[in-house]
Amino acid sequence: MRAKFISKSGSFSRITKGSSIWACVRRAIEDVRAHSGWVIGNGASIDLWRGNWCSSFSLKD
């Protein structure tokens, strides 16, 4: 997907390149980016593997 829909500069392609749903996906991603952010405790450290990000289980578990 990265090779097909993301430019070398890292921005999302405006060209659908044969995908019938890419325009809708691109709008959804832009909307999520505009209305989301990171909140990470005190910012001193992030434990990607042991933190509970989206459920009651860590990625490690």
Gaussian input, Z-matrix of N, CA and C with variables (Angstrom, degrees):
# hf/3-21g

backbone

0 1
 N
 C     1     B1
 C     2     B2     1     A1
 N     3     B3     2     A2     1     D1
 C     4     B4     3     A3     2     D2
 C     5     B5     4     A4     3     D3
 N     6     B6     5     A5     4     D4
 C     7     B7     6     A6     5     D5
 C     8     B8     7     A7     6     D6
 N     9     B9     8     A8     7     D7
 C    10    B10     9     A9     8     D8
 C    11    B11    10    A10     9     D9
 N    12    B12    11    A11    10    D10
 C    13    B13    12    A12    11    D11
 C    14    B14    13    A13    12    D12
 N    15    B15    14    A14    13    D13
 C    16    B16    15    A15    14    D14
 C    17    B17    16    A16    15    D15
 N    18    B18    17    A17    16    D16
 C    19    B19    18    A18    17    D17
 C    20    B20    19    A19    18    D18
 N    21    B21    20    A20    19    D19
 C    22    B22    21    A21    20    D20
 C    23    B23    22    A22    21    D21
 N    24    B24    23    A23    22    D22
 C    25    B25    24    A24    23    D23
 C    26    B26    25    A25    24    D24
 N    27    B27    26    A26    25    D25
 C    28    B28    27    A27    26    D26
 C    29    B29    28    A28    27    D27
 N    30    B30    29    A29    28    D28
 C    31    B31    30    A30    29    D29
 C    32    B32    31    A31    30    D30
 N    33    B33    32    A32    31    D31
 C    34    B34    33    A33    32    D32
 C    35    B35    34    A34    33    D33
 N    36    B36    35    A35    34    D34
 C    37    B37    36    A36    35    D35
 C    38    B38    37    A37    36    D36
 N    39    B39    38    A38    37    D37
 C    40    B40    39    A39    38    D38
 C    41    B41    40    A40    39    D39
 N    42    B42    41    A41    40    D40
 C    43    B43    42    A42    41    D41
 C    44    B44    43    A43    42    D42
 N    45    B45    44    A44    43    D43
 C    46    B46    45    A45    44    D44
 C    47    B47    46    A46    45    D45
 N    48    B48    47    A47    46    D46
 C    49    B49    48    A48    47    D47
 C    50    B50    49    A49    48    D48
 N    51    B51    50    A50    49    D49
 C    52    B52    51    A51    50    D50
 C    53    B53    52    A52    51    D51
 N    54    B54    53    A53    52    D52
 C    55    B55    54    A54    53    D53
 C    56    B56    55    A55    54    D54
 N    57    B57    56    A56    55    D55
 C    58    B58    57    A57    56    D56
 C    59    B59    58    A58    57    D57
 N    60    B60    59    A59    58    D58
 C    61    B61    60    A60    59    D59
 C    62    B62    61    A61    60    D60
 N    63    B63    62    A62    61    D61
 C    64    B64    63    A63    62    D62
 C    65    B65    64    A64    63    D63
 N    66    B66    65    A65    64    D64
 C    67    B67    66    A66    65    D65
 C    68    B68    67    A67    66    D66
 N    69    B69    68    A68    67    D67
 C    70    B70    69    A69    68    D68
 C    71    B71    70    A70    69    D69
 N    72    B72    71    A71    70    D70
 C    73    B73    72    A72    71    D71
 C    74    B74    73    A73    72    D72
 N    75    B75    74    A74    73    D73
 C    76    B76    75    A75    74    D74
 C    77    B77    76    A76    75    D75
 N    78    B78    77    A77    76    D76
 C    79    B79    78    A78    77    D77
 C    80    B80    79    A79    78    D78
 N    81    B81    80    A80    79    D79
 C    82    B82    81    A81    80    D80
 C    83    B83    82    A82    81    D81
 N    84    B84    83    A83    82    D82
 C    85    B85    84    A84    83    D83
 C    86    B86    85    A85    84    D84
 N    87    B87    86    A86    85    D85
 C    88    B88    87    A87    86    D86
 C    89    B89    88    A88    87    D87
 N    90    B90    89    A89    88    D88
 C    91    B91    90    A90    89    D89
 C    92    B92    91    A91    90    D90
 N    93    B93    92    A92    91    D91
 C    94    B94    93    A93    92    D92
 C    95    B95    94    A94    93    D93
 N    96    B96    95    A95    94    D94
 C    97    B97    96    A96    95    D95
 C    98    B98    97    A97    96    D96
 N    99    B99    98    A98    97    D97
 C   100   B100    99    A99    98    D98
 C   101   B101   100   A100    99    D99
 N   102   B102   101   A101   100   D100
 C   103   B103   102   A102   101   D101
 C   104   B104   103   A103   102   D102
 N   105   B105   104   A104   103   D103
 C   106   B106   105   A105   104   D104
 C   107   B107   106   A106   105   D105
 N   108   B108   107   A107   106   D106
 C   109   B109   108   A108   107   D107
 C   110   B110   109   A109   108   D108
 N   111   B111   110   A110   109   D109
 C   112   B112   111   A111   110   D110
 C   113   B113   112   A112   111   D111
 N   114   B114   113   A113   112   D112
 C   115   B115   114   A114   113   D113
 C   116   B116   115   A115   114   D114
 N   117   B117   116   A116   115   D115
 C   118   B118   117   A117   116   D116
 C   119   B119   118   A118   117   D117
 N   120   B120   119   A119   118   D118
 C   121   B121   120   A120   119   D119
 C   122   B122   121   A121   120   D120
 N   123   B123   122   A122   121   D121
 C   124   B124   123   A123   122   D122
 C   125   B125   124   A124   123   D123
 N   126   B126   125   A125   124   D124
 C   127   B127   126   A126   125   D125
 C   128   B128   127   A127   126   D126
 N   129   B129   128   A128   127   D127
 C   130   B130   129   A129   128   D128
 C   131   B131   130   A130   129   D129
 N   132   B132   131   A131   130   D130
 C   133   B133   132   A132   131   D131
 C   134   B134   133   A133   132   D132
 N   135   B135   134   A134   133   D133
 C   136   B136   135   A135   134   D134
 C   137   B137   136   A136   135   D135
 N   138   B138   137   A137   136   D136
 C   139   B139   138   A138   137   D137
 C   140   B140   139   A139   138   D138
 N   141   B141   140   A140   139   D139
 C   142   B142   141   A141   140   D140
 C   143   B143   142   A142   141   D141
 N   144   B144   143   A143   142   D142
 C   145   B145   144   A144   143   D143
 C   146   B146   145   A145   144   D144
 N   147   B147   146   A146   145   D145
 C   148   B148   147   A147   146   D146
 C   149   B149   148   A148   147   D147
 N   150   B150   149   A149   148   D148
 C   151   B151   150   A150   149   D149
 C   152   B152   151   A151   150   D150
 N   153   B153   152   A152   151   D151
 C   154   B154   153   A153   152   D152
 C   155   B155   154   A154   153   D153
 N   156   B156   155   A155   154   D154
 C   157   B157   156   A156   155   D155
 C   158   B158   157   A157   156   D156
 N   159   B159   158   A158   157   D157
 C   160   B160   159   A159   158   D158
 C   161   B161   160   A160   159   D159
 N   162   B162   161   A161   160   D160
 C   163   B163   162   A162   161   D161
 C   164   B164   163   A163   162   D162
 N   165   B165   164   A164   163   D163
 C   166   B166   165   A165   164   D164
 C   167   B167   166   A166   165   D165
 N   168   B168   167   A167   166   D166
 C   169   B169   168   A168   167   D167
 C   170   B170   169   A169   168   D168
 N   171   B171   170   A170   169   D169
 C   172   B172   171   A171   170   D170
 C   173   B173   172   A172   171   D171
 N   174   B174   173   A173   172   D172
 C   175   B175   174   A174   173   D173
 C   176   B176   175   A175   174   D174
 N   177   B177   176   A176   175   D175
 C   178   B178   177   A177   176   D176
 C   179   B179   178   A178   177   D177
 N   180   B180   179   A179   178   D178
 C   181   B181   180   A180   179   D179
 C   182   B182   181   A181   180   D180

   B1=1.4495
   B2=1.5183
   B3=1.3208
   B4=1.4621
   B5=1.5257
   B6=1.3258
   B7=1.4638
   B8=1.5254
   B9=1.3098
   B10=1.4596
   B11=1.5231
   B12=1.3388
   B13=1.4575
   B14=1.5271
   B15=1.3350
   B16=1.4625
   B17=1.5222
   B18=1.3192
   B19=1.4634
   B20=1.5232
   B21=1.3273
   B22=1.4651
   B23=1.5219
   B24=1.3304
   B25=1.4657
   B26=1.5234
   B27=1.3389
   B28=1.4554
   B29=1.5157
   B30=1.3239
   B31=1.4663
   B32=1.5343
   B33=1.3201
   B34=1.4543
   B35=1.5200
   B36=1.3136
   B37=1.4534
   B38=1.5231
   B39=1.3105
   B40=1.4640
   B41=1.5207
   B42=1.3184
   B43=1.4557
   B44=1.5283
   B45=1.3210
   B46=1.4638
   B47=1.5196
   B48=1.3097
   B49=1.4685
   B50=1.5260
   B51=1.3076
   B52=1.4536
   B53=1.5208
   B54=1.3328
   B55=1.4555
   B56=1.5208
   B57=1.3152
   B58=1.4676
   B59=1.5263
   B60=1.3313
   B61=1.4693
   B62=1.5294
   B63=1.3372
   B64=1.4654
   B65=1.5230
   B66=1.3151
   B67=1.4690
   B68=1.5266
   B69=1.3221
   B70=1.4657
   B71=1.5227
   B72=1.3067
   B73=1.4658
   B74=1.5196
   B75=1.3310
   B76=1.4554
   B77=1.5308
   B78=1.3204
   B79=1.4712
   B80=1.5252
   B81=1.3257
   B82=1.4662
   B83=1.5264
   B84=1.3130
   B85=1.4646
   B86=1.5202
   B87=1.3159
   B88=1.4606
   B89=1.5267
   B90=1.3221
   B91=1.4647
   B92=1.5280
   B93=1.3252
   B94=1.4667
   B95=1.5250
   B96=1.3154
   B97=1.4676
   B98=1.5277
   B99=1.3157
   B100=1.4594
   B101=1.5200
   B102=1.3390
   B103=1.4593
   B104=1.5264
   B105=1.3198
   B106=1.4606
   B107=1.5245
   B108=1.3084
   B109=1.4568
   B110=1.5157
   B111=1.3114
   B112=1.4588
   B113=1.5157
   B114=1.3217
   B115=1.4590
   B116=1.5212
   B117=1.3278
   B118=1.4566
   B119=1.5179
   B120=1.3135
   B121=1.4681
   B122=1.5114
   B123=1.3275
   B124=1.4592
   B125=1.5261
   B126=1.3223
   B127=1.4516
   B128=1.5138
   B129=1.3301
   B130=1.4589
   B131=1.5251
   B132=1.3337
   B133=1.4632
   B134=1.5197
   B135=1.3193
   B136=1.4614
   B137=1.5217
   B138=1.3089
   B139=1.4500
   B140=1.5264
   B141=1.3172
   B142=1.4577
   B143=1.5223
   B144=1.3221
   B145=1.4531
   B146=1.5194
   B147=1.3175
   B148=1.4656
   B149=1.5323
   B150=1.3097
   B151=1.4588
   B152=1.5222
   B153=1.3231
   B154=1.4714
   B155=1.5207
   B156=1.3207
   B157=1.4659
   B158=1.5224
   B159=1.3092
   B160=1.4704
   B161=1.5153
   B162=1.3143
   B163=1.4599
   B164=1.5206
   B165=1.2992
   B166=1.4575
   B167=1.5295
   B168=1.3241
   B169=1.4635
   B170=1.5238
   B171=1.3163
   B172=1.4667
   B173=1.5250
   B174=1.3305
   B175=1.4538
   B176=1.5233
   B177=1.3146
   B178=1.4606
   B179=1.5235
   B180=1.3245
   B181=1.4662
   B182=1.5148
   A1=110.63
   A2=116.82
   A3=119.32
   A4=110.53
   A5=117.85
   A6=121.62
   A7=111.34
   A8=116.60
   A9=119.96
   A10=113.08
   A11=118.58
   A12=120.14
   A13=115.95
   A14=118.28
   A15=120.02
   A16=108.82
   A17=116.10
   A18=120.75
   A19=110.90
   A20=116.26
   A21=121.19
   A22=111.78
   A23=116.96
   A24=120.25
   A25=112.36
   A26=117.60
   A27=121.74
   A28=114.53
   A29=117.93
   A30=120.04
   A31=109.85
   A32=116.01
   A33=121.09
   A34=110.57
   A35=116.26
   A36=122.71
   A37=110.11
   A38=115.98
   A39=120.58
   A40=110.85
   A41=116.53
   A42=122.38
   A43=108.51
   A44=117.18
   A45=120.24
   A46=113.32
   A47=119.10
   A48=124.00
   A49=112.71
   A50=117.50
   A51=121.51
   A52=115.52
   A53=118.31
   A54=120.40
   A55=109.65
   A56=115.79
   A57=119.56
   A58=112.36
   A59=118.20
   A60=119.50
   A61=113.27
   A62=118.07
   A63=120.06
   A64=113.08
   A65=119.06
   A66=120.90
   A67=110.61
   A68=118.27
   A69=121.85
   A70=111.20
   A71=117.38
   A72=120.97
   A73=109.44
   A74=117.26
   A75=121.71
   A76=111.21
   A77=117.17
   A78=120.15
   A79=111.00
   A80=116.96
   A81=120.30
   A82=110.41
   A83=117.94
   A84=121.47
   A85=110.03
   A86=117.69
   A87=121.09
   A88=111.00
   A89=117.28
   A90=121.47
   A91=110.90
   A92=116.64
   A93=120.69
   A94=109.93
   A95=117.52
   A96=120.92
   A97=111.97
   A98=115.83
   A99=120.06
   A100=112.68
   A101=117.32
   A102=120.71
   A103=113.48
   A104=117.30
   A105=119.49
   A106=110.53
   A107=114.46
   A108=120.54
   A109=109.95
   A110=115.78
   A111=121.97
   A112=110.30
   A113=116.85
   A114=122.75
   A115=105.67
   A116=115.97
   A117=119.93
   A118=109.55
   A119=116.67
   A120=122.01
   A121=113.66
   A122=115.84
   A123=119.98
   A124=111.85
   A125=117.85
   A126=122.34
   A127=114.97
   A128=118.02
   A129=121.12
   A130=111.85
   A131=116.68
   A132=119.09
   A133=110.06
   A134=114.61
   A135=122.05
   A136=106.67
   A137=117.07
   A138=120.48
   A139=108.40
   A140=115.10
   A141=121.45
   A142=112.32
   A143=117.78
   A144=121.26
   A145=114.08
   A146=118.18
   A147=120.13
   A148=113.66
   A149=117.65
   A150=120.80
   A151=111.67
   A152=117.17
   A153=122.03
   A154=108.12
   A155=116.87
   A156=121.86
   A157=113.00
   A158=117.95
   A159=119.82
   A160=113.34
   A161=117.90
   A162=120.56
   A163=108.26
   A164=115.79
   A165=119.18
   A166=111.90
   A167=117.58
   A168=122.85
   A169=110.35
   A170=115.88
   A171=120.57
   A172=109.07
   A173=116.93
   A174=120.46
   A175=110.70
   A176=116.46
   A177=121.93
   A178=110.82
   A179=117.14
   A180=121.96
   A181=109.79
   D1=-40.02
   D2=-178.86
   D3=-58.55
   D4=-46.07
   D5=-178.13
   D6=-64.87
   D7=-33.11
   D8=-175.46
   D9=-86.73
   D10=-35.36
   D11=-169.69
   D12=-119.59
   D13=-1.32
   D14=179.40
   D15=-122.19
   D16=130.53
   D17=-177.92
   D18=-73.43
   D19=170.44
   D20=179.18
   D21=-62.37
   D22=-26.76
   D23=179.12
   D24=-80.54
   D25=-8.90
   D26=178.13
   D27=98.45
   D28=-0.46
   D29=179.10
   D30=-89.32
   D31=159.33
   D32=-179.30
   D33=-76.00
   D34=137.83
   D35=-179.97
   D36=-66.96
   D37=140.50
   D38=175.60
   D39=-90.27
   D40=-9.81
   D41=179.30
   D42=-91.57
   D43=135.02
   D44=-175.24
   D45=-76.51
   D46=-21.52
   D47=176.36
   D48=48.36
   D49=49.19
   D50=175.08
   D51=83.06
   D52=6.58
   D53=-179.84
   D54=-104.27
   D55=127.14
   D56=-179.43
   D57=-79.03
   D58=-15.31
   D59=-177.43
   D60=-111.52
   D61=-4.92
   D62=-174.29
   D63=-57.63
   D64=-40.32
   D65=-179.19
   D66=-59.17
   D67=-41.77
   D68=179.00
   D69=-69.93
   D70=-40.34
   D71=178.31
   D72=-62.61
   D73=-45.59
   D74=-179.86
   D75=-59.20
   D76=-43.77
   D77=178.14
   D78=-63.47
   D79=-40.60
   D80=-179.97
   D81=-64.96
   D82=-43.31
   D83=179.40
   D84=-62.95
   D85=-44.04
   D86=179.27
   D87=-62.36
   D88=-38.36
   D89=178.77
   D90=-67.03
   D91=-42.60
   D92=177.90
   D93=-62.25
   D94=-45.90
   D95=178.86
   D96=-59.67
   D97=-40.04
   D98=-177.49
   D99=-69.17
   D100=-24.39
   D101=-174.26
   D102=-120.47
   D103=25.54
   D104=179.35
   D105=-138.93
   D106=165.93
   D107=179.09
   D108=-166.21
   D109=177.90
   D110=-179.78
   D111=-102.99
   D112=136.06
   D113=171.11
   D114=-126.09
   D115=112.53
   D116=-173.38
   D117=-128.21
   D118=85.41
   D119=175.36
   D120=35.60
   D121=-127.51
   D122=179.84
   D123=-92.60
   D124=-0.02
   D125=178.41
   D126=80.56
   D127=0.47
   D128=-177.76
   D129=-72.34
   D130=-35.85
   D131=179.70
   D132=-157.22
   D133=157.40
   D134=177.70
   D135=-130.76
   D136=126.19
   D137=177.62
   D138=-107.12
   D139=90.45
   D140=-176.28
   D141=-58.57
   D142=-41.33
   D143=-173.91
   D144=-81.50
   D145=-30.67
   D146=-175.28
   D147=-103.72
   D148=-13.44
   D149=179.18
   D150=-73.42
   D151=147.75
   D152=176.53
   D153=-90.96
   D154=98.11
   D155=-173.28
   D156=-86.92
   D157=-47.78
   D158=-174.09
   D159=-129.76
   D160=2.32
   D161=-179.49
   D162=-156.68
   D163=-171.55
   D164=178.43
   D165=-82.44
   D166=-1.46
   D167=-179.89
   D168=-112.57
   D169=146.19
   D170=175.83
   D171=-83.42
   D172=167.10
   D173=176.58
   D174=-63.71
   D175=-33.34
   D176=178.97
   D177=-62.21
   D178=-38.25
   D179=-178.06
   D180=-79.97

